[in-house]
Amino acid sequence: METTELWLLIDTSVKIALGAIIAAACLWLAGRRNPLTPTDKSNRRIEILEDVSSNVGNVNHIFAKYSSLVIESTRFGNQWPEARKEELTRVNSELVQEFKKMADAEAKLLMLGEKALEKTLRLYGARIAHFRKQVYVGRQDISEQDIVALKQEILKLREQFYDILSQKYDRLLTA
C-alpha cells in the first residue's frame, strides 16, 4: 500500500470518528435537556384527566345499570325472574372490574398531585360500595325512596368530582 493511500485511509477514519464523537455529544446534550416542553406537559396532563374522566364515566354507567336492576329486584321480590338475577350478577362483575380502573384513576390523580380530586373520587367509590352493601337482592326492608336517597348522594359526589375536574381541565386548556 502506498503512502498516499494510507494517508487517505487515516484521514477518512479520523473524519468518521470525529463525526461519531460530534453526533454522540449532540445526543448526550439533547438527552440532558428536559425532553418535554411546557406545552407537551400540559397536553399530557390533559390526556390523563380525560382518561380519568372516561374511567369514572364507565363506572357511573355500570352503576346506573346495577342500581336499576337492584331496585327492580326489591320491587318484584321473590317473583323476580332468574334471567334478571343472572344479568345483575354479570353487571355486578362488570362493576367490580371498573372499580379496578377507578383505583388506577385515583393513582393517576395522586401522581399528578391532585389530592382534592382523588379524595372526591375515593368518596364517590366508597359511596357506591356502601350502596352495594345496603341495597341487594332479597332485601325487603328497604323502601324505594331509601334507595333513591342513597343514589342521590352518589350522584352528588359524582357531580362534585366533575366540577373539580372541569375546573382543572379548563385551567389547562387556557394555559
N, C-alpha and C positions, 0 to 999 in steps of 0.2 A: 504494500500500500504506500502510495506516495505521500509526501508531507502535506501537500495542499489538500488532499482528500482527508487526511487525518485532522487537519485544522478545520475543515468544513464540518466534519462529523462532531468534533468537540464543540464548535460554535453552535451547531443545531441543538446539541444536547444541552448546552448551557441555556439557550433561549427557551427550550421546552421546560427545563427545571425552573427557570425564573418565572415563566408563565404560570406554572403549577403553584409556586410559592405565592405569587400575587393573588391567584384565584383563592387559595386556601386562606390567605389573610383577609380577603374581602368577605368570604363566607363566615369566618370567625367573627369579624366585626359586625356583620349583619346579625349573626346569632346572638351576640351580646346585647344588642338593642332590643327594646320591647317589641315583639312581633305584632302586637295588637295596637292599633291606633285607638284613640278615644271613641271614634265612630264605630269601629269594629266591636269594642267592648259594649257599647250601648246596644248595638244590634244583637249581640249575643245575649245580653240581659233580656231584651225584648223577646227573643226566641224562647228563653227559659220560662218567662212569665206566661207566654202563650201556651207552652206545653203544660204548665201547671194548671192554667185555666181549662184546658181541654180535659185533663185528668179529673178535675173537680166536676166539670160538666157531665162526664161519663158516670161518675158516682151518683150525681143528682138524678140522672135519667134512670139508672138502675134502681135507685132508692124509690123513685116515684112508682115504678112497676111493682117493687116489693110491697110498698105501703098500700097500694090499691088492692093487691091480692090478699094481704092480711086483713084489710078492712072487709073485703068480700067474705073472707073466711069467718069473721066474727058475726057477720050478718046471717050467713046460712047455717052456721054451727055444724051439727053432725050431718046435715044434708049436703054439705059442700062436696062437689064431685071429685073423684080421685084424680082425674086428669088435671084439675086446677091445683091440687096439692102437689103433684109432680112438677107442674110449672113453677110453683112457688119454691120448691126445692132447687130447681135449676136457676131461678133468678137469685136465690139466696147465695148459691155458689158463685154466680157472676159478681154479686156484691162483694163477696169476700175477696175475689181476685182484684177488683177495682180498689179495694182498701189497701192492697199491697202497693198499687200505683200511687195512691194518695199518700202513703208513707214515703214513697220516693219523692213525691212533690214537696212534702214537708222538709225533707232533707235538702232538696234544691233551694228552698226558700231560706233555710238556715245557712246554707253555703253562701248565698247572696247577702246575708246579714239582715234579712227581712224577718226579724223576730216577731213583730206585731202581726204580720201577715201569717206567719207559721202558727202562732198561737191561736189565731182565729180559725185557721183551717183545722187545727187539732181539736178545738172545741166543737167545731162542726162535725167532725168524725166521731167524737165522743158522744154527741147527742144522737147520732144515728145508731151507734152501738146501744145506747140507753133505750132508744125506741124499740130496737130488736128484742131487748130483754123484757120490756113492758108489754109489747104487743106481739102475740104469737098465736098460731093456730090452736084452737081449742080453748082459748081463754074466753070465758063467757062473762066475767065480772067487770069488764071494761066497756064503757059506752063508746059509741062512735064519736061523740063530742070530745071525750077524753083523748081519743086517738087523733082527732083533728087538731086539738090544742097542742099535743106533743109534736105533731107535724109542723105546725105553725112556728114553734120555737126553732125547729131545724131550719125552716125557710128563712127566718130572721137572721140566723147565724150565717147562712149562705149569702144572704144579701149584704151583711156586714163585710164578709170576706171579699165579695166582688166590688164593694165600694172602695175598700182599701187598695185592692189590686188595680182597679181602674185609675185611681189617683197616681199610683206608681207608674203605671203604663203611660198615662198622659204626660207625666213629667219626662219620661224617657223619650217620648216622641217629640216633645218641644225642645229638648236639649240639643 
